[in-house]
């Protein structure tokens, strides 16, 4: 894992001291709320529906046990005993108090963490494959580049006041598990013609009001030129991105307006003018950072374990958990353990202080001191020896985070919605909980198979509804919460924006509607076919008909649903 | 339509309702109700003094309905906010 050097540590300490002074001056009335607001937002402190909310950066979703324990301490001492992991792989504390926030930032600085650039029109946390460094299908560890991008983008003087926020994701694996095509810039580590590694660069993806899948900007960029090329993209966006219209301010709108060819031409032209040598990373600096991410000296072991097999035969829950949540590791005898924060009845992405400490303790004892946060709002222990798997599972059971529904219909992404958020039009969490309850029978959920169901409480799409195989979007319809359903979205290599199925449903009708959609899939699917494949084969019509009735009778059927 | 004034406390962020100068309450039912425009503008003027003294932020007036003479929120958003926590 990367450790702060003296410069990083001193910088974060100085920012924390600055913020302490700013808060003191605000509380003393020396600066107005109008003056203070941008200062607190630069430190991740929002005002939400019930209270302040502090969003803490978790760079590319990587945490040490010590850091996770510190987050638990903050949750217990300065919040209400829990935190919420977000789709940007950050953590939010929903009950922050302004007067205590400087103390919280100090506690974060103690463990090389902060809340800088978790808000505002700047480059936000770069996200990556949660299995980075351990995945069997990986070309090169993307964390090295995520860390390089973190250093480059942190308080980069040119890019702190962009037209709008900016999100970058990077994967180094064959399978995209970082939803790179839904980012302002998405990057994939690829092999060039001569076997050398570089990047395929995608630009202009995003969710929100106008969802787009990113387009390829460059099929191969030599990796040593990454920073100068990123700088060229950022400059074109910074100059031409719309600052006059919030809804058109993201890079995706600029890319669409110019067309990818013209955008590419402008980037290449800008790039040709940049002094590459002063921006691109010298090899020795790359090597210095890469050393932090050197593979662990794991000793290969047998690929089966008698203890695990015995327990699987005797304990159906364990068996199901292993089947769904445990993935192969690149070193034989080791596994990747997905820890789902999706227990039935629990808010997706929430973890209590006790749970954080339990996971941290397991990471320390059996996980080489490393935890990952995923954009699906789960945690991962990326390095567990197979012989320790039963102990890890028992620890997770004791902590109440041992549900085995990874990527099943109950592994729901949900934004906080109107229960917490000032921007939301409708609640997300109760809808997610109700759907999870309908499919709580693990054998049913497993029979349905891989299905991504995502819920957002407003069009800003923090709950990634556009990329859900089933997406649910909360809307305000004459003062009542209604929900639009989209089908066919995908976040992966086959990224696609879901299509709205028809008129929206009131909250109480949503679980039935989802059951109808799932029943339609099960009726039509072929052997081994996942939901998305069936949907792509048979199209929207059968789902629409099941939900709204045959064409021309849609109105009456819809009315029944609304009145249900 | 009757109105009340709501805000968040600067120091803690707590949701509060206006019940007179320097008197912000957590319980929405205890808020001072403005029955018409004139009463509301009076109320807003007084509440503004607590903004200036750095007691509260994010101040706004909201519609309420009166149940047994006590104000209750009308919108889903304000119902959740008045409950002082999430609905789940």
Interface residues (C-beta under 8 A of the other chain):
Chain A: X26 X27 X28 X29 X33 X47 X49 X50 X51 X52 X95 X96 X97 X98 X99 X347 X418 X419 X420 X426 X427 X429 X430 X433 X479 X480 X481
Chain B: X8 X10 X11 X12 X13 X14 X15 X51 X53 X54 X57 X58 X74 X75 X76 X77 X80 X81 X84 X85 X86 X87 X88
